Amino acid sequence: MINVTKPFLPPREEFDQYINGIWSREWLTNNGPLVNELELKLKEYLDVPHLFFVSNGTIALQIAIKALGVKGEIITTPFSYVATTSCICWEGYTPVFVDICPRTLNINPELIEAAITPETTAILATHVYGNPCDVEAIDSIASKYNLKVIYDGAHAFGTKYNGRSVFKYGDISTISFHATKLFHTIEGGAVITQDASVAKEIAHIRNFGHDGPEKFYSIGINGKNSEFHAAMGLCNLKYVNQILQRRKELSERYDLMLKPLRITKPFIESKEEFNHAYYAIIFESEKALLKAIDTLNGVYTYPRRYFYPSLDKLNYVGSEGEMKVAGSVSSRVLCLPLYQDLSFEEIDMISRALLRAQNY
Ligand SMILES: Cc1ncc(COP(=O)(O)O)c(C=O)c1O
């Protein structure tokens, strides 16, 4: 059986060494030494000044909203994972959807200004599949209208824009380290900022708002992560360059094998260094996509309709205006299996099945 993804697992002995250390220190959570070490190493790897390891990428988004004090209407993309929208609704604010660019599948900056109202306080955009948004255009609209910018970089580990870490843009970026991500800590995520005063807010909010054992600085939540999760991160970080390289090779194999297939793919701008977090293909019609899924399932291969449905269709959001591009793309997009030990032979088999589905 070939699933859309399979978590990377480091050599067991390397993980065990960290676990032995946890046993001898008897320090399991609450900003322990492994959490600190992982944060330092991630800051260095991602080239960012402030990074907070948290329990998942969803709580990272909730903390970002609270730390920036944004409220009212938040402009966002309908083409993302549900957490990008639900985090806004969870806080009691209103997601205002702006359609995506048909080439990159990221929020279309040309449509943002028309959606701004006196209630708008922020833009929350996703670097879809690790492909960076037009961060320059978004950041310049935000400064013109005095809006905050949060980038949901759940997929963007290792991505660069104009040679710089993509996490250097916006007021806050978030990331997910879920087991399905190319770098993972089993469950986990991070909140990243360039700004020391925002970092202070995040640090307090992540830890219930504590300012010392008996004093409270602000409202907070339990967003901390544990020594065990940090141990997995420290093990995996050693392999992340190999993982990035392998995903590139596998994606190039798909490119080669799928040349005759009538599909399109998200466009990666030349100034972007892509991390190959996903291999997404867009069919001509939903019918062609369903036939492809059926054929792949017949050879025990399980790709994923990701993202589907378009988020403006969620039953708890009131959405104005039709998200034509996001609606159309989400009905036709499919993420193919991509993980470290997927073989070229398996990619060839998947590709042949896709061609069969197209031709018969
Ligand atoms: C775009 C996006 N945002 C947020 C999340 C939430 O991350 P987590 O699963 O770590 O809570 C995900 C998870 O897949 C995601 O894909």
PDBQT file of the ligand as one rigid body, heavy atoms in Angstrom, charges set to zero:
ROOT
HETATM    1  C1  LIG A 401      -1.671  25.053   5.777  1.00  0.00    +0.000 C 
HETATM    2  C2  LIG A 401      -1.785  24.439   7.135  1.00  0.00    +0.000 A 
HETATM    3  N1  LIG A 401      -1.983  25.241   8.192  1.00  0.00    +0.000 NA
HETATM    4  C3  LIG A 401      -2.067  24.755   9.446  1.00  0.00    +0.000 A 
HETATM    5  C4  LIG A 401      -1.958  23.401   9.684  1.00  0.00    +0.000 A 
HETATM    6  C5  LIG A 401      -2.112  22.888  11.087  1.00  0.00    +0.000 C 
HETATM    7  O1  LIG A 401      -0.944  22.294  11.560  1.00  0.00    +0.000 OA
HETATM    8  P1  LIG A 401      -1.024  21.180  12.724  1.00  0.00    +0.000 P 
HETATM    9  O2  LIG A 401      -1.520  19.935  12.106  1.00  0.00    +0.000 OA
HETATM   10  O3  LIG A 401       0.406  21.059  13.166  1.00  0.00    +0.000 OA
HETATM   11  O4  LIG A 401      -1.915  21.708  13.780  1.00  0.00    +0.000 OA
HETATM   12  C6  LIG A 401      -1.758  22.523   8.612  1.00  0.00    +0.000 A 
HETATM   13  C7  LIG A 401      -1.642  21.076   8.854  1.00  0.00    +0.000 C 
HETATM   14  O5  LIG A 401      -1.510  20.267   7.982  1.00  0.00    +0.000 OA
HETATM   15  C8  LIG A 401      -1.656  23.048   7.303  1.00  0.00    +0.000 A 
HETATM   16  O6  LIG A 401      -1.487  22.260   6.251  1.00  0.00    +0.000 OA
ENDROOT
TORSDOF 0
